[in-house]
Amino acid sequence: MKFIEQLFERVLWNSRFIVLSAVIGSLLAGVAIFYMATVDVLYVFQHALHYANADMTAEARKALHDGTVSHIVEVVDGYLLATVMLIFSLGLYELFISDIDEAHGNKASGNILVINNLDDLKGRLAKVILMILIVTLFKEALRMEYQTMQDLLYLGASILLIALALHFTHAGDHPAPASRKADSDDSGHDH
């Protein structure tokens, strides 16, 4: 009976390697999105070269300007999504397969890609996804036509909500000043 239990536990433990399909798939998806965003940058640059054309009317120049800004925002969105896929891929690998020694020993990683648990992975992904949402709101705000006061109110409310989300995201990264003061007061009493 002990042999069957050990065999089952070995199979169960090694079943974690199925996560490699998600790691490879996420990595390939990230590479594909990086590629598409880079191609988009080349096309945006190619179109922007026409901006200095002296034959262009003011309306055509404004349309080119607005289209270029909108495409650049889409490119940023693509790069952020590719980054999410990369972080997800690396995080899954670290959590289920093995630590990435190059990331731990490399100062350039800055602990961005070092994932110790599911909460680390979730937190890193949430921050990048929040940035994607901000960029998407910016893109939609550029396209939207503001015709009523209610449209402006909605825009202001969305900006306020984003500011609150960013505040709470960064507040979770750093201890509150009151807790730092309490820590320094406690350390002063120990001497």
Contact map, one row per residue, 1 for C-alpha under 8 A:
11111000000000000000000000000000000000000000000000000000000000000000000000000000000000000000000000000000000000000000000000000000000000000000000000000000000000000000000000000000000000000000000
11111100000000000000000000000000000000000000000000000000000000000000000000000000000000000000000000000000000000000000000000000000000000000000000000000000000000000000000000000000000000000000000
11111110000000000000000000000000000000000000000000000000000000000000000000000000000000000000000000000000000000000000000000000000000000000000000000000000000000000000000000000000000000000000000
11111111000000000000000000000000000000000000000000000000000000000000000000000000000000000000000000000000000000000000000000000000000000000000000000000000000000000000000000000000000000000000000
11111111100000000000000000000000000000000000000000000000000000000000000000000000000000000000000000000000000000000000000000000000000000000000000000000000000000000000000000000000000000000000000
01111111110000000000000000000000000000000000000000000000000000000000000000000000000000000000000000000000000000000000000000000000000000000000000000000000000000000000000000000000000000000000000
00111111111000000000000000000000000000000000000000000000000000000000000000000000000000000000000000000000000000000000000000000000000000000000000000000000000000000000000000000000000000000000000
00011111111100000000000000000000000000000000000000000000000000000000000000000000000000000000000000000000000000000000000000000000000000000000000000000000000000000000000000000000000000000000000
00001111111110000000000000000000000000000000000000000000000000000000000000000000000000000000000000000000000000000000000000000000000000000000000000000000000000000000000000000000000000000000000
00000111111111000000000000000000000000000000000000000000000000000000000000000000000000000000000000000000000000000000000000000000000000000000000000000000000000000000000000000000000000000000000
00000011111111100000000000000000000000000000000000000000000000000000000000000000000000000000000000000000000000000000000000000000000000000000000000000000000000000000000000000000000000000000000
00000001111111110000000000000000000000000000000000000000000000000000000000000000000000000000000000000000000000000000000000000000000000000000000000000000000000000000000000000000000000000000000
00000000111111110000000000000000000000000000000000000000000000000000000000000000000000000000000000000000000000000000000000000000000000000000000000000000000000000000000000000000000000000000000
00000000011111111000000000000000000000000000000000000000000000000000000000000000000000000000000000000000000000000000000000000000000000000000000000000000000000000000000000000000000000000000000
00000000001111111100000000000000000000000000000000000000000000000000000000000000000000000000000000000000000000000000000000000000000000000000000000000000000000000000000000000000000000000000000
00000000000111111110000000000000000000000000000000000000000000000000000000000000000000000000000110000000000000000000000000000000000000000000000000000000000000000000000000000000000000000000000
00000000000001111111000000000000000000000000000000000000000000000000000000000000000000000000000110000000000000000000000000000000000000000000000000000000000000000000000000000000000000000000000
00000000000000111111110000000000000000000000000000000000000000000000000000000000000000000000000000000000000000000000000000000000000000000000000000000000000000000000000000000000000000000000000
00000000000000011111111000000000000000000000000000000000000000000000000000000000000000000001100110000000000000000000000000000000000000000000000000000000000000000000000000000000000000000000000
00000000000000001111111100000000000000000000000000000000000000000000000000000000000000000000100010000000000000000000000000000000000000000000000000000000000000000000000000000000000000000000000
00000000000000000111111110000000000000000000000000000000000000000000000000000000000000000000000000000000000000000000000000000000000000000000000000000000000000000000000000000000000000000000000
00000000000000000111111111000000000000000000000000000000000000000000000000000000000000001001000000000000000000000000000000000000000000000000000000000000000000000000000000000000000000000000000
00000000000000000011111111100000000000000000000000000000000000000000000000000000000000011101100000000000000000000000000000000000000000000000000000000000000000000000000000000000000000000000000
00000000000000000001111111110000000000000000000000000000000000000000000000000000000000001000000000000000000000000000000000000000000000000000000000000000000000000000000000000000000000000000000
00000000000000000000111111111000000000000000000000000000000000000000000000000000000000000000000000000000000000000000000000000000000000000000000000000000000000000000000000000000000000000000000
00000000000000000000011111111100000000000000000000000000000000000000000000000000000011011000000000000000000000000000000000000000000000000000000000000000000000000000000000000000000000000000000
00000000000000000000001111111110000000000000000000000000000000000000000000000000000011001000000000000000000000000000000000000000000000000000000000000000000000000000000000000000000000000000000
00000000000000000000000111111111000000000000000000000000000000000000000000000000000000000000000000000000000000000000000000000000000000000000000000000000000000000000000000000000000000000000000
00000000000000000000000011111111100000000000000000000000000000000000000000000000010010000000000000000000000000000000000000000000000000000000000000000000000000000000000000000000000000000000000
00000000000000000000000001111111110000000000000000000000000000000000000000000000111111000000000000000000000000000000000000000000000000000000000000000000000000000000000000000000000000000000000
00000000000000000000000000111111111000000000000000000000000000000000000000000000010000000000000000000000000000000000000000000000000000000000000000000000000000000000000000000000000000000000000
00000000000000000000000000011111111100000000000000000000000000000000000000000000010000000000000000000000000000000000000000000000000000000000000000000000000000000000000000000000000000000000000
00000000000000000000000000001111111110000000000000000000000000000000000000000110110000000000000000000000000000000000000000000000000000000000000000000000000000000000000000000000000000000000000
00000000000000000000000000000111111111000000000000000000000000000000000000000110010000000000000000000000000000000000000000000000000000000000000000000000000000000000000000000000000000000000000
00000000000000000000000000000011111111100000000000000000000000000000000000000000000000000000000000000000000000000000000000000000000000000000000000000000000000000000000000000000000000000000000
00000000000000000000000000000001111111110000000000000000000000000000000000000100000000000000000000000000000000000000000000000000000000000000000000000000000000000000000000000000000000000000000
00000000000000000000000000000000111111111000000000000000000000000000000000110110000000000000000000000000000000000000000000000000000000000000000000000000000000000000000000000000000000000000000
00000000000000000000000000000000011111111100000000000000000000000000000000100000000000000000000000000000000000000000000000000000000000000000000000000000000000000000000000000000000000000000000
00000000000000000000000000000000001111111110000000000000000000000000000000000000000000000000000000000000000000000000000000000000000000000000000000000000000000000000000000000000000000000000000
00000000000000000000000000000000000111111111000000000000000000000000001000100000000000000000000000000000000000000000000000000000000000000000000000000000000000000000000000000000000000000000000
00000000000000000000000000000000000011111111100000000000000000000000000100100000000000000000000000000000000000000000000000000000000000000000000000000000000000000000000000000000000000000000000
00000000000000000000000000000000000001111111110000000000000000000000000000000000000000000000000000000000000000000000000000000000000000000000000000000000000000000000000000000000000000000000000
00000000000000000000000000000000000000111111111000000000000000000000000000000000000000000000000000000000000000000000000000000000000000000000000000000000000000000000000000000000000000000000000
00000000000000000000000000000000000000011111111100000000000000000001001100000000000000000000000000000000000000000000000000000000000000000000000000000000000000000000000000000000000000000000000
00000000000000000000000000000000000000001111111110000000000000000000000000000000000000000000000000000000000000000000000000000000000000000000000000000000000000000000000000000000000000000000000
00000000000000000000000000000000000000000111111111000000000000000000000000000000000000000000000000000000000000000000000000000000000000000000000000000000000000000000000000000000000000000000000
00000000000000000000000000000000000000000011111111100000000000010001000000000000000000000000000000000000000000000000000000000000000000000000000000000000000000000000000000000000000000000000000
00000000000000000000000000000000000000000001111111100000000000011001000000000000000000000000000000000000000000000000000000000000000000000000000000000000000000000000000000000000000000000000000
00000000000000000000000000000000000000000000111111110000000000000000000000000000000000000000000000000000000000000000000000000000000000000000000000000000000000000000000000000000000000000000000
00000000000000000000000000000000000000000000011111111000000000000000000000000000000000000000000000000000000000000000000000000000000000000000000000000000000000000000000000000000000000000000000
00000000000000000000000000000000000000000000001111111001000010011000000000000000000000000000000000000000000000000000000000000000000000000000000000000000000000000000000000000000000000000000000
00000000000000000000000000000000000000000000000011111100000000000000000000000000000000000000000000000000000000000000000000000000000000000000000000000000000000000000000000000000000000000000000
00000000000000000000000000000000000000000000000001111111000000000000000000000000000000000000000000000000000000000000000000000000000000000000000000000000000000000000000000000000000000000000000
00000000000000000000000000000000000000000000000000011111000000000000000000000000000000000000000000000000000000000000000000000000000000000000000000000000000000000000000000000000000000000000000
00000000000000000000000000000000000000000000000000001111100000000000000000000000000000000000000000000000000000000000000000000000000000000000000000000000000000000000000000000000000000000000000
00000000000000000000000000000000000000000000000000101111110110000000000000000000000000000000000000000000000000000000000000000000000000000000000000000000000000000000000000000000000000000000000
00000000000000000000000000000000000000000000000000000011111110000000000000000000000000000000000000000000000000000000000000000000000000000000000000000000000000000000000000000000000000000000000
00000000000000000000000000000000000000000000000000000001111111000000000000000000000000000000000000000000000000000000000000000000000000000000000000000000000000000000000000000000000000000000000
00000000000000000000000000000000000000000000000000000000111111100000000000000000000000000000000000000000000000000000000000000000000000000000000000000000000000000000000000000000000000000000000
00000000000000000000000000000000000000000000000000000001111111110000000000000000000000000000000000000000000000000000000000000000000000000000000000000000000000000000000000000000000000000000000
00000000000000000000000000000000000000000000000000100001111111111000000000000000000000000000000000000000000000000000000000000000000000000000000000000000000000000000000000000000000000000000000
00000000000000000000000000000000000000000000000000000000011111111100000000000000000000000000000000000000000000000000000000000000000000000000000000000000000000000000000000000000000000000000000
00000000000000000000000000000000000000000000000000000000001111111110000000000000000000000000000000000000000000000000000000000000000000000000000000000000000000000000000000000000000000000000000
00000000000000000000000000000000000000000000001100100000000111111111000000000000000000000000000000000000000000000000000000000000000000000000000000000000000000000000000000000000000000000000000
00000000000000000000000000000000000000000000000100100000000011111111100000000000000000000000000000000000000000000000000000000000000000000000000000000000000000000000000000000000000000000000000
00000000000000000000000000000000000000000000000000000000000001111111110000000000000000000000000000000000000000000000000000000000000000000000000000000000000000000000000000000000000000000000000
00000000000000000000000000000000000000000000000000000000000000111111111000000000000000000000000000000000000000000000000000000000000000000000000000000000000000000000000000000000000000000000000
00000000000000000000000000000000000000000001001100000000000000011111111100000000000000000000000000000000000000000000000000000000000000000000000000000000000000000000000000000000000000000000000
00000000000000000000000000000000000000000000000000000000000000001111111110000000000000000000000000000000000000000000000000000000000000000000000000000000000000000000000000000000000000000000000
00000000000000000000000000000000000000000000000000000000000000000111111111000000000000000000000000000000000000000000000000000000000000000010010000000000000000000000000000000000000000000000000
00000000000000000000000000000000000000010001000000000000000000000011111111100000000000000000000000000000000000000000000000000000000000000000000000000000000000000000000000000000000000000000000
00000000000000000000000000000000000000001001000000000000000000000001111111110000000000000000000000000000000000000000000000000000000000000000000000000000000000000000000000000000000000000000000
00000000000000000000000000000000000000000000000000000000000000000000111111111000000000000000000000000000000000000000000000000000000000110110000000000000000000000000000000000000000000000000000
00000000000000000000000000000000000000000000000000000000000000000000011111111100000000000000000000000000000000000000000000000000000000110010000000000000000000000000000000000000000000000000000
00000000000000000000000000000000000011011000000000000000000000000000001111111110000000000000000000000000000000000000000000000000000000000000000000000000000000000000000000000000000000000000000
00000000000000000000000000000000000010000000000000000000000000000000000111111111000000000000000000000000000000000000000000000000000000100000000000000000000000000000000000000000000000000000000
00000000000000000000000000000000000000000000000000000000000000000000000011111111100000000000000000000000000000000000000000000000000100110000000000000000000000000000000000000000000000000000000
00000000000000000000000000000000110110000000000000000000000000000000000001111111110000000000000000000000000000000000000000000000000000000000000000000000000000000000000000000000000000000000000
00000000000000000000000000000000110010000000000000000000000000000000000000111111111000000000000000000000000000000000000000000000000000000000000000000000000000000000000000000000000000000000000
00000000000000000000000000000000000000000000000000000000000000000000000000011111111100000000000000000000000000000000000000000001101100000000000000000000000000000000000000000000000000000000000
00000000000000000000000000000100100000000000000000000000000000000000000000001111111110000000000000000000000000000000000000000001100100000000000000000000000000000000000000000000000000000000000
00000000000000000000000000001111110000000000000000000000000000000000000000000111111111000000000000000000000000000000000000000000000000000000000000000000000000000000000000000000000000000000000
00000000000000000000000000000100000000000000000000000000000000000000000000000011111111100000000000000000000000000000000000000001000000000000000000000000000000000000000000000000000000000000000
00000000000000000000000000000100000000000000000000000000000000000000000000000001111111110000000000000000000000000000000000001001100000000000000000000000000000000000000000000000000000000000000
00000000000000000000000001101100000000000000000000000000000000000000000000000000111111111000000000000000000000000000000000000000000000000000000000000000000000000000000000000000000000000000000
00000000000000000000000001100100000000000000000000000000000000000000000000000000011111111100000000000000000000000000000000000000000000000000000000000000000000000000000000000000000000000000000
00000000000000000000000000000000000000000000000000000000000000000000000000000000001111111110000000000000000000001000000010011000000000000000000000000000000000000000000000000000000000000000000
00000000000000000000001001000000000000000000000000000000000000000000000000000000000111111111000000000000000000000000000010001000000000000000000000000000000000000000000000000000000000000000000
00000000000000000000011101100000000000000000000000000000000000000000000000000000000011111111100000000000000000000000000000000000000000000000000000000000000000000000000000000000000000000000000
00000000000000000000001000000000000000000000000000000000000000000000000000000000000001111111110000000000000000001000000000000000000000000000000000000000000000000000000000000000000000000000000
00000000000000000000000000000000000000000000000000000000000000000000000000000000000000111111111000000000000000001110000010000000000000000000000000000000000000000000000000000000000000000000000
00000000000000000010011000000000000000000000000000000000000000000000000000000000000000011111111110000000000000000000000000000000000000000000000000000000000000000000000000000000000000000000000
00000000000000000011001000000000000000000000000000000000000000000000000000000000000000001111111111100000000000000000000000000000000000000000000000000000000000000000000000000000000000000000000
00000000000000000000000000000000000000000000000000000000000000000000000000000000000000000111111111110000000000000111000000000000000000000000000000000000000000000000000000000000000000000000000
00000000000000000000000000000000000000000000000000000000000000000000000000000000000000000011111111100000000000000011110000000000000000000000000000000000000000000000000000000000000000000000000
00000000000000011010000000000000000000000000000000000000000000000000000000000000000000000001111111000000000000000000000000000000000000000000000000000000000000000000000000000000000000000000000
00000000000000011011000000000000000000000000000000000000000000000000000000000000000000000001111111100000000000000000000000000000000000000000000000000000000000000000000000000000000000000000000
00000000000000000000000000000000000000000000000000000000000000000000000000000000000000000000111111110000000000000000000000000000000000000000000000000000000000000000000000000000000000000000000
00000000000000000000000000000000000000000000000000000000000000000000000000000000000000000000111011111000000000000000000000000000000000000000000000000000000000000000000000000000000000000000000
00000000000000000000000000000000000000000000000000000000000000000000000000000000000000000000010001111111000000000100000000000000000000000000000000000000000000000000000000000000000000000000000
00000000000000000000000000000000000000000000000000000000000000000000000000000000000000000000000000111111100000000000000000000000000000000000000000000000000000000000000000000000000000000000000
00000000000000000000000000000000000000000000000000000000000000000000000000000000000000000000000000011111110000000000000000000000000000000000000000000000000000000000000000000000000000000000000
00000000000000000000000000000000000000000000000000000000000000000000000000000000000000000000000000011111111010101100000000000000000000000000000000000000000000000000000000000000000000000000000
00000000000000000000000000000000000000000000000000000000000000000000000000000000000000000000000000011111111010100100000000000000000000000000000000000000000000000000000000000000000000000000000
00000000000000000000000000000000000000000000000000000000000000000000000000000000000000000000000000001111111000000000000000000000000000000000000000000000000000000000000000000000000000000000000
00000000000000000000000000000000000000000000000000000000000000000000000000000000000000000000000000000111111111000000000000000000000000000000000000000000000000000000000000000000000000000000000
00000000000000000000000000000000000000000000000000000000000000000000000000000000000000000000000000000011111111000000000000000000000000000000000000000000000000000000000000000000000000000000000
00000000000000000000000000000000000000000000000000000000000000000000000000000000000000000000000000000000011111000000000000000000000000000000000000000000000000000000000000000000000000000000000
00000000000000000000000000000000000000000000000000000000000000000000000000000000000000000000000000000011011111111100000000000000000000000000000000000000000000000000000000000000000000000000000
00000000000000000000000000000000000000000000000000000000000000000000000000000000000000000000000000000000011111111000000000000000000000000000000000000000000000000000000000000000000000000000000
00000000000000000000000000000000000000000000000000000000000000000000000000000000000000000000000000000011000011111100000000000000000000000000000000000000000000000000000000000000000000000000000
00000000000000000000000000000000000000000000000000000000000000000000000000000000000000000000000000000000000011111110000000010000000000000000000000000000000000000000000000000000000000000000000
00000000000000000000000000000000000000000000000000000000000000000000000000000000000000100110000000000010000011111110000000000000000000000000000000000000000000000000000000000000000000000000000
00000000000000000000000000000000000000000000000000000000000000000000000000000000000000000010010000010011000010111111000000000000000000000000000000000000000000000000000000000000000000000000000
00000000000000000000000000000000000000000000000000000000000000000000000000000000000000000010011000000000000000011111110110000000000000000000000000000000000000000000000000000000000000000000000
00000000000000000000000000000000000000000000000000000000000000000000000000000000000000000000011000000000000000000111110110000000000000000000000000000000000000000000000000000000000000000000000
00000000000000000000000000000000000000000000000000000000000000000000000000000000000000000000001000000000000000000011111110000000000000000000000000000000000000000000000000000000000000000000000
00000000000000000000000000000000000000000000000000000000000000000000000000000000000000000000001000000000000000000011111111000000000000000000000000000000000000000000000000000000000000000000000
00000000000000000000000000000000000000000000000000000000000000000000000000000000000000000000000000000000000000000000111111100000000000000000000000000000000000000000000000000000000000000000000
00000000000000000000000000000000000000000000000000000000000000000000000000000000000000000000000000000000000000000011111111110000000000000000000000000000000000000000000000000000000000000000000
00000000000000000000000000000000000000000000000000000000000000000000000000000000000000110010000000000000000000000011111111111000000000000000000000000000000000000000000000000000000000000000000
00000000000000000000000000000000000000000000000000000000000000000000000000000000000000000000000000000000000000000000011111111100000000000000000000000000000000000000000000000000000000000000000
00000000000000000000000000000000000000000000000000000000000000000000000000000000000000000000000000000000000000000000001111111110000000000000000000000000000000000000000000000000000000000000000
00000000000000000000000000000000000000000000000000000000000000000000000000000000000000100000000000000000000000010000000111111111000000000000000000000000000000000000000000000000000000000000000
00000000000000000000000000000000000000000000000000000000000000000000000000000000000100110000000000000000000000000000000011111111100000000000000000000000000000000000000000000000000000000000000
00000000000000000000000000000000000000000000000000000000000000000000000000000000000000000000000000000000000000000000000001111111110000000000000000000000000000000000000000000000000000000000000
00000000000000000000000000000000000000000000000000000000000000000000000000000000000000000000000000000000000000000000000000111111111000000000000000000000000000000000000010000000000000000000000
00000000000000000000000000000000000000000000000000000000000000000000000000000001101100000000000000000000000000000000000000011111111100000000000000000000000000000000000000000000000000000000000
00000000000000000000000000000000000000000000000000000000000000000000000000000001100100000000000000000000000000000000000000001111111110000000000000000000000000000000000000000000000000000000000
00000000000000000000000000000000000000000000000000000000000000000000000000000000000000000000000000000000000000000000000000000111111111000000000000000000000000000000000000000000000000000000000
00000000000000000000000000000000000000000000000000000000000000000000000000000001000000000000000000000000000000000000000000000011111111100000000000000000000000000000000000000000000000000000000
00000000000000000000000000000000000000000000000000000000000000000000000000001001100000000000000000000000000000000000000000000001111111110000000000000000000000000000000000000000000000000000000
00000000000000000000000000000000000000000000000000000000000000000000000000000000000000000000000000000000000000000000000000000000111111111000000000000000000000000000000000000000000000000000000
00000000000000000000000000000000000000000000000000000000000000000000000000000000000000000000000000000000000000000000000000000000011111111100000000000000000000000100000000000000000000000000000
00000000000000000000000000000000000000000000000000000000000000000000000011011000000000000000000000000000000000000000000000000000001111111110000000000000000000000000000000000000000000000000000
00000000000000000000000000000000000000000000000000000000000000000000000011001000000000000000000000000000000000000000000000000000000111111111000000000000000000000000000000000000000000000000000
00000000000000000000000000000000000000000000000000000000000000000000000000000000000000000000000000000000000000000000000000000000000011111111100000000000000000000000000000000000000000000000000
00000000000000000000000000000000000000000000000000000000000000000000000010000000000000000000000000000000000000000000000000000000000001111111110000000000000000000000000000000000000000000000000
00000000000000000000000000000000000000000000000000000000000000000000010011000000000000000000000000000000000000000000000000000000000000111111111000000000000000000000000000000000000000000000000
00000000000000000000000000000000000000000000000000000000000000000000000000000000000000000000000000000000000000000000000000000000000000011111111100000000000000000000000000000000000000000000000
00000000000000000000000000000000000000000000000000000000000000000000000000000000000000000000000000000000000000000000000000000000000000001111111100000000001000000000000000000000000000000000000
00000000000000000000000000000000000000000000000000000000000000000000010000000000000000000000000000000000000000000000000000000000000000000111111100000000000000000000000000000000000000000000000
00000000000000000000000000000000000000000000000000000000000000000000000000000000000000000000000000000000000000000000000000000000000000000011111110000000000000000000000000000000000000000000000
00000000000000000000000000000000000000000000000000000000000000000000000000000000000000000000000000000000000000000000000000000000000000000001111111000000000000000000000000000000000000000000000
00000000000000000000000000000000000000000000000000000000000000000000000000000000000000000000000000000000000000000000000000000000000000000000001111100000000000000000000000000000000000000000000
00000000000000000000000000000000000000000000000000000000000000000000000000000000000000000000000000000000000000000000000000000000000000000000000111111011000000000000000000000000000000000000000
00000000000000000000000000000000000000000000000000000000000000000000000000000000000000000000000000000000000000000000000000000000000000000000000011111010000000000000000000000000000000000000000
00000000000000000000000000000000000000000000000000000000000000000000000000000000000000000000000000000000000000000000000000000000000000000000000001111111000000000000000000000000000000000000000
00000000000000000000000000000000000000000000000000000000000000000000000000000000000000000000000000000000000000000000000000000000000000000000000001111111100000000000000000000000000000000000000
00000000000000000000000000000000000000000000000000000000000000000000000000000000000000000000000000000000000000000000000000000000000000000000000000011111110000000000000000000000000000000000000
00000000000000000000000000000000000000000000000000000000000000000000000000000000000000000000000000000000000000000000000000000000000000000000000001111111111000000000000000000000000000000000000
00000000000000000000000000000000000000000000000000000000000000000000000000000000000000000000000000000000000000000000000000000000000000000000000001011111111100000000000000000000000000000000000
00000000000000000000000000000000000000000000000000000000000000000000000000000000000000000000000000000000000000000000000000000000000000000000000000001111111110000000000000000000000000000000000
00000000000000000000000000000000000000000000000000000000000000000000000000000000000000000000000000000000000000000000000000000000000000000000000000000111111111000000000000000000000000000000000
00000000000000000000000000000000000000000000000000000000000000000000000000000000000000000000000000000000000000000000000000000000000000000000100000000011111111100000000000000000000000000000000
00000000000000000000000000000000000000000000000000000000000000000000000000000000000000000000000000000000000000000000000000000000000000000000000000000001111111110000000000000000000000000000000
00000000000000000000000000000000000000000000000000000000000000000000000000000000000000000000000000000000000000000000000000000000000000000000000000000000111111111000000000000000000000000000000
00000000000000000000000000000000000000000000000000000000000000000000000000000000000000000000000000000000000000000000000000000000000000000000000000000000011111111100000000000000000000000000000
00000000000000000000000000000000000000000000000000000000000000000000000000000000000000000000000000000000000000000000000000000000000000000000000000000000001111111110000000000000000000000000000
00000000000000000000000000000000000000000000000000000000000000000000000000000000000000000000000000000000000000000000000000000000000000000000000000000000000111111111000000000000000000000000000
00000000000000000000000000000000000000000000000000000000000000000000000000000000000000000000000000000000000000000000000000000000000000000000000000000000000011111111100000000000000000000000000
00000000000000000000000000000000000000000000000000000000000000000000000000000000000000000000000000000000000000000000000000000000000001000000000000000000000001111111110000000000000000000000000
00000000000000000000000000000000000000000000000000000000000000000000000000000000000000000000000000000000000000000000000000000000000000000000000000000000000000111111111000000000000000000000000
00000000000000000000000000000000000000000000000000000000000000000000000000000000000000000000000000000000000000000000000000000000000000000000000000000000000000011111111100000000000000000000000
00000000000000000000000000000000000000000000000000000000000000000000000000000000000000000000000000000000000000000000000000000000000000000000000000000000000000001111111110000000000000000000000
00000000000000000000000000000000000000000000000000000000000000000000000000000000000000000000000000000000000000000000000000000000000000000000000000000000000000000111111111000000000000000000000
00000000000000000000000000000000000000000000000000000000000000000000000000000000000000000000000000000000000000000000000000000000000000000000000000000000000000000011111111100000000000000000000
00000000000000000000000000000000000000000000000000000000000000000000000000000000000000000000000000000000000000000000000000000000000000000000000000000000000000000001111111110000000000000000000
00000000000000000000000000000000000000000000000000000000000000000000000000000000000000000000000000000000000000000000000000000010000000000000000000000000000000000000111111111000000000000000000
00000000000000000000000000000000000000000000000000000000000000000000000000000000000000000000000000000000000000000000000000000000000000000000000000000000000000000000011111111100000000000000000
00000000000000000000000000000000000000000000000000000000000000000000000000000000000000000000000000000000000000000000000000000000000000000000000000000000000000000000001111111111000000000000000
00000000000000000000000000000000000000000000000000000000000000000000000000000000000000000000000000000000000000000000000000000000000000000000000000000000000000000000000111111110000000000000000
00000000000000000000000000000000000000000000000000000000000000000000000000000000000000000000000000000000000000000000000000000000000000000000000000000000000000000000000011111110000000000000000
00000000000000000000000000000000000000000000000000000000000000000000000000000000000000000000000000000000000000000000000000000000000000000000000000000000000000000000000001111111000000000000000
00000000000000000000000000000000000000000000000000000000000000000000000000000000000000000000000000000000000000000000000000000000000000000000000000000000000000000000000000111111101100000000000
00000000000000000000000000000000000000000000000000000000000000000000000000000000000000000000000000000000000000000000000000000000000000000000000000000000000000000000000000100111111100000000000
00000000000000000000000000000000000000000000000000000000000000000000000000000000000000000000000000000000000000000000000000000000000000000000000000000000000000000000000000000011111110000000000
00000000000000000000000000000000000000000000000000000000000000000000000000000000000000000000000000000000000000000000000000000000000000000000000000000000000000000000000000000001111111000000000
00000000000000000000000000000000000000000000000000000000000000000000000000000000000000000000000000000000000000000000000000000000000000000000000000000000000000000000000000000011111111100000000
00000000000000000000000000000000000000000000000000000000000000000000000000000000000000000000000000000000000000000000000000000000000000000000000000000000000000000000000000000011111111110000000
00000000000000000000000000000000000000000000000000000000000000000000000000000000000000000000000000000000000000000000000000000000000000000000000000000000000000000000000000000000111111111000000
00000000000000000000000000000000000000000000000000000000000000000000000000000000000000000000000000000000000000000000000000000000000000000000000000000000000000000000000000000000011111111100000
00000000000000000000000000000000000000000000000000000000000000000000000000000000000000000000000000000000000000000000000000000000000000000000000000000000000000000000000000000000001111111110000
00000000000000000000000000000000000000000000000000000000000000000000000000000000000000000000000000000000000000000000000000000000000000000000000000000000000000000000000000000000000111111111000
00000000000000000000000000000000000000000000000000000000000000000000000000000000000000000000000000000000000000000000000000000000000000000000000000000000000000000000000000000000000011111111100
00000000000000000000000000000000000000000000000000000000000000000000000000000000000000000000000000000000000000000000000000000000000000000000000000000000000000000000000000000000000001111111110
00000000000000000000000000000000000000000000000000000000000000000000000000000000000000000000000000000000000000000000000000000000000000000000000000000000000000000000000000000000000000111111111
00000000000000000000000000000000000000000000000000000000000000000000000000000000000000000000000000000000000000000000000000000000000000000000000000000000000000000000000000000000000000011111111
00000000000000000000000000000000000000000000000000000000000000000000000000000000000000000000000000000000000000000000000000000000000000000000000000000000000000000000000000000000000000001111111
00000000000000000000000000000000000000000000000000000000000000000000000000000000000000000000000000000000000000000000000000000000000000000000000000000000000000000000000000000000000000000111111
00000000000000000000000000000000000000000000000000000000000000000000000000000000000000000000000000000000000000000000000000000000000000000000000000000000000000000000000000000000000000000011111
